[in-house]
């Protein structure tokens, strides 16, 4: 049981553990309609390359074999749609997100893409998933786990709902490891992204939180230890674009 005096990070702020989810919900409520546009603007389109790398690692079967993907914190459906595009007729994805505004965007997109028969959307909390044990063939989470108040709980839930032999994949911002690029990235993050978010969505504060949350997320080796502690084996990661993001992998064996 969590103590009432426990705190966690909300960007650079320390907040009571129980308050973080509400604050995060407010962020994504405010930016949901322009979320994908802002991803393009903030990353110069690179987020598409990073997500394609995740789908390549996922490698869903191209045939009629049944394959059930759980994509967590993927409200707008971006990862699920990409996976459905390359998967075969047996592919199906469940997108689980705690934010109804993001899910509403995802459902609209699924209909427009004629993928609503393959991709379903469920409101739920990554820390307490409402799915049976060993019910999915893969679990993905892209740029969402740093917003979870208790990351260790979410990782244990990921392990629980995966079938033996299934894979956990997490795409998340990381630590830039190229001299020179690190300073440019820092400048861009704090001086460009919040004002850009304010201009596009009318909410600079939400993007200030998002860039701060990146800095507070554990470094790749520390996060890999957390994945192992949740029970996963063969844990690894690869950095992309000079360390701006990392793709983490673990297997339930």
C-alpha positions as CSV (number, residue, x, y, z in Angstrom):
1,X,0.0,0.0,0.0
2,X,1.3,3.5,-0.9
3,X,1.9,5.8,2.0
4,X,-0.2,9.1,1.9
5,X,3.0,11.1,2.1
6,X,4.7,9.6,-0.9
7,X,5.6,11.9,-3.7
8,X,6.6,11.6,-7.4
9,X,7.7,13.9,-10.2
10,X,5.4,15.9,-12.3
11,X,8.0,17.4,-14.6
12,X,10.5,19.2,-12.3
13,X,7.9,19.5,-9.5
14,X,7.4,17.1,-6.6
15,X,3.7,16.3,-6.2
16,X,1.8,13.8,-4.0
17,X,1.8,10.4,-5.7
18,X,-2.0,10.4,-5.9
19,X,-2.1,13.8,-7.7
20,X,0.1,12.9,-10.7
21,X,-2.4,11.0,-12.7
22,X,-5.0,13.8,-12.5
23,X,-2.3,16.3,-13.6
24,X,-1.3,14.1,-16.5
25,X,-4.9,13.6,-17.5
26,X,-5.3,17.4,-17.7
27,X,-2.3,17.7,-19.9
28,X,-3.6,15.2,-22.5
29,X,-7.1,16.5,-22.3
30,X,-5.8,19.9,-23.3
31,X,-3.6,18.6,-26.2
32,X,-5.5,15.6,-27.6
33,X,-6.9,17.2,-30.8
34,X,-3.5,18.5,-31.9
35,X,-1.3,15.8,-30.4
36,X,-0.2,14.1,-33.6
37,X,0.4,17.5,-35.3
38,X,2.6,18.6,-32.4
39,X,4.5,15.3,-32.6
40,X,5.4,16.1,-36.2
41,X,6.4,19.6,-35.4
42,X,8.4,18.8,-32.2
43,X,10.4,15.9,-33.8
44,X,10.6,17.2,-37.4
45,X,8.8,14.0,-38.4
46,X,11.3,11.8,-36.8
47,X,8.7,10.2,-34.5
48,X,7.5,8.4,-37.6
49,X,10.9,6.8,-38.1
50,X,11.1,5.8,-34.4
51,X,7.6,4.3,-34.4
52,X,8.5,2.4,-37.6
53,X,11.5,1.0,-35.8
54,X,9.2,-0.3,-33.0
55,X,6.9,-2.0,-35.6
56,X,9.9,-3.6,-37.2
57,X,11.0,-5.0,-33.9
58,X,7.4,-6.1,-33.1
59,X,7.2,-7.9,-36.5
60,X,3.6,-9.1,-36.3
61,X,2.9,-12.2,-38.4
62,X,1.9,-11.4,-42.0
63,X,-0.3,-14.5,-42.4
64,X,-3.7,-15.5,-40.9
65,X,-2.1,-16.5,-37.5
66,X,-3.9,-14.9,-34.6
67,X,-1.8,-12.2,-33.0
68,X,-3.2,-10.0,-30.2
69,X,-1.4,-6.7,-29.5
70,X,-2.0,-4.5,-26.4
71,X,-0.9,-1.0,-27.0
72,X,-0.9,1.0,-23.8
73,X,-1.1,4.8,-23.6
74,X,-1.6,4.8,-27.3
75,X,-4.9,6.7,-27.4
76,X,-4.7,8.2,-30.9
77,X,-3.9,4.7,-32.3
78,X,-0.7,5.5,-34.1
79,X,1.2,2.4,-33.1
80,X,-1.8,0.1,-33.4
81,X,-2.5,1.4,-36.9
82,X,1.0,1.0,-38.1
83,X,1.1,-2.6,-36.7
84,X,-2.3,-3.4,-38.4
85,X,-0.9,-2.1,-41.7
86,X,1.9,-4.7,-41.8
87,X,0.1,-7.5,-39.9
88,X,-1.9,-10.2,-41.5
89,X,-5.6,-11.0,-41.3
90,X,-5.2,-12.6,-37.9
91,X,-3.9,-9.4,-36.4
92,X,-5.9,-7.5,-33.8
93,X,-4.9,-4.6,-31.4
94,X,-6.4,-3.3,-28.2
95,X,-5.5,0.3,-27.5
96,X,-5.7,1.0,-23.7
97,X,-5.4,4.6,-22.5
98,X,-6.5,6.4,-19.4
99,X,-7.6,9.5,-21.2
100,X,-11.0,9.5,-22.9
101,X,-10.1,12.5,-25.1
102,X,-7.2,10.7,-26.7
103,X,-9.3,7.6,-27.2
104,X,-12.0,9.6,-28.9
105,X,-9.4,10.9,-31.4
106,X,-8.2,7.3,-31.9
107,X,-11.7,5.9,-32.6
108,X,-12.3,8.6,-35.2
109,X,-9.1,7.8,-36.9
110,X,-9.8,4.1,-36.9
111,X,-13.1,4.6,-38.7
112,X,-11.4,6.9,-41.3
113,X,-8.7,4.4,-41.9
114,X,-11.2,1.5,-42.1
115,X,-9.3,-0.3,-39.3
116,X,-12.1,-0.3,-36.6
117,X,-12.6,-4.0,-37.2
118,X,-9.0,-4.7,-36.2
119,X,-8.3,-2.0,-33.6
120,X,-10.4,-1.5,-30.5
121,X,-10.1,1.2,-27.9
122,X,-10.5,0.7,-24.1
123,X,-10.3,3.2,-21.3
124,X,-8.0,1.8,-18.6
125,X,-5.0,2.4,-16.3
126,X,-1.6,1.0,-17.1
127,X,-1.1,0.3,-13.4
128,X,-4.2,-1.9,-13.1
129,X,-5.1,-3.4,-16.4
130,X,-8.5,-5.0,-16.7
131,X,-7.3,-7.9,-18.9
132,X,-6.8,-11.6,-18.1
133,X,-3.4,-13.1,-17.3
134,X,-1.5,-14.3,-20.3
135,X,-3.9,-12.9,-22.9
136,X,-1.7,-10.9,-25.3
137,X,1.1,-11.8,-27.8
138,X,2.8,-8.4,-27.4
139,X,2.7,-5.2,-25.4
140,X,3.8,-1.9,-26.7
141,X,3.9,1.6,-25.1
142,X,5.3,4.6,-27.0
143,X,6.1,7.8,-25.2
144,X,3.7,7.0,-22.4
145,X,5.4,5.2,-19.6
146,X,7.2,8.3,-18.2
147,X,3.7,9.7,-17.5
148,X,2.7,6.7,-15.4
149,X,2.9,7.6,-11.6
150,X,4.1,4.1,-10.6
151,X,6.2,2.7,-13.5
152,X,7.1,-0.5,-11.6
153,X,3.3,-1.3,-11.2
154,X,2.8,-0.8,-15.0
155,X,5.8,-3.1,-15.8
156,X,4.5,-5.8,-13.6
157,X,1.0,-5.5,-15.2
158,X,2.7,-5.8,-18.7
159,X,4.4,-9.0,-17.6
160,X,1.1,-10.4,-16.2
161,X,-1.0,-9.9,-19.3
162,X,1.6,-11.3,-21.7
163,X,1.7,-14.9,-22.8
164,X,4.9,-16.9,-22.3
165,X,7.2,-16.2,-25.2
166,X,5.7,-12.8,-25.8
167,X,7.5,-9.5,-26.1
168,X,7.4,-6.1,-24.3
169,X,8.5,-3.1,-26.3
170,X,8.8,0.4,-25.0
171,X,9.7,3.5,-27.0
172,X,10.6,6.4,-24.8
173,X,12.7,9.6,-24.8
174,X,16.2,9.1,-23.5
175,X,19.5,10.8,-22.9
176,X,21.3,12.5,-25.9
177,X,24.8,11.1,-26.1
178,X,26.3,13.1,-29.0
179,X,28.5,16.1,-27.9
180,X,27.0,19.3,-29.3
181,X,23.7,17.7,-30.1
182,X,22.9,17.5,-26.4
183,X,23.1,21.3,-26.0
184,X,21.1,22.0,-29.1
185,X,18.5,19.5,-28.0
186,X,18.3,21.1,-24.6
187,X,17.9,24.5,-26.1
188,X,15.2,23.3,-28.5
189,X,13.3,21.4,-25.8
190,X,13.0,24.3,-23.3
191,X,13.0,27.4,-25.6
192,X,11.1,26.2,-28.7
193,X,8.7,23.4,-27.7
194,X,6.7,25.1,-25.0
195,X,6.1,28.3,-27.1
196,X,5.3,26.1,-30.1
197,X,2.8,24.1,-28.1
198,X,1.3,27.4,-26.9
199,X,0.9,28.6,-30.5
200,X,-0.6,25.4,-31.8
201,X,-2.7,24.1,-28.9
202,X,-3.1,27.2,-26.7
203,X,-1.3,25.4,-23.9
204,X,2.4,26.0,-23.4
205,X,2.3,24.7,-19.8
206,X,1.5,21.2,-20.9
207,X,4.5,21.1,-23.2
208,X,6.7,22.5,-20.5
209,X,5.7,19.5,-18.4
210,X,6.3,17.1,-21.3
211,X,9.9,18.3,-21.8
212,X,10.6,18.3,-18.1
213,X,9.2,14.8,-17.8
214,X,11.8,13.6,-20.3
215,X,14.6,14.9,-18.1
216,X,13.3,13.1,-15.1
217,X,12.9,9.7,-16.7
218,X,15.4,7.0,-15.7
219,X,18.5,6.5,-18.0
220,X,18.4,3.5,-20.2
221,X,20.4,1.2,-18.0
222,X,18.3,2.1,-14.9
223,X,15.1,1.6,-16.8
224,X,16.4,-1.8,-18.1
225,X,16.9,-2.8,-14.5
226,X,13.3,-1.9,-13.8
227,X,12.1,-4.1,-16.7
228,X,14.2,-7.0,-15.3
229,X,12.8,-6.5,-11.8
230,X,9.2,-6.9,-13.3
231,X,10.2,-10.4,-14.4
232,X,11.3,-9.9,-18.0
233,X,14.3,-11.7,-19.5
234,X,16.6,-10.9,-22.4
235,X,16.2,-7.2,-21.7
236,X,17.9,-4.9,-24.1
237,X,17.7,-1.4,-25.6
238,X,18.9,0.5,-28.6
239,X,19.2,4.2,-28.9
240,X,18.0,6.1,-31.9
241,X,18.9,9.6,-33.3
242,X,21.9,10.1,-31.1
243,X,20.1,9.0,-28.0
244,X,17.0,11.2,-28.3
245,X,14.9,8.1,-27.9
246,X,15.5,4.5,-26.8
247,X,13.7,1.4,-27.8
248,X,13.5,-1.0,-24.9
249,X,12.7,-4.7,-25.2
250,X,12.0,-7.6,-22.8
251,X,10.6,-11.1,-23.2
252,X,8.2,-13.0,-20.9
253,X,9.8,-16.5,-21.1
